[in-house]
Amino acid sequence: MLKVGDQLPQFEALNQDGETVKSQDFLGKKLVVFFYPKANTPGCTAEACNLNDNISQLAKEGFQILGVSADAVKAQKKFHEKFGFQYPLIADESREVCEKFGVWQLKKFMGREFMGIVRTTFIFDESGICIRVIEKVKTKEAANQILEN
């Protein structure tokens, strides 16, 4: 998994509107990349809505927000429109972005093992250097976790 001091991985992926988003477009800005397991599920909805509800405070601190899951563009669009998110959602169906950040991992749930996205938030400075990794994301307090020092 990416750690503090690592460079923002180079990637190109489609957002909820099918438009290409490039990691290099965020250089020069503080960036929050949050990975969530699946669009429109309770925990992921709570996290994404908490960030959206606090978008003005996050923006005031200079943060750009980018959500990523392995959902298809269509699912991301539906999730984005349903809740009116004011930031892009990446549809990482190939899991290429997830792999570059190291969040595609073996998970255990209800006695079974499977590969999936480990809910993680990465914070990058204007130079694209990772300055913080939040591994124990509290879905209903995601924005506060980001704003803590």
Secondary structure, DSSP 8 states (H G I E B T S, - for coil): ---TT-B----EEEETTS-EEEGGGGTTSEEEEEE-S-TTSHHHHHHHHHHHHTHHHHHHTTEEEEEEES--HHHHHHHHHHHT-SS-EEE-TT-HHHHHHT-EEEEEETTEEEEEE--EEEEE-TTSBEEEEESS--GGGHHHHHH--
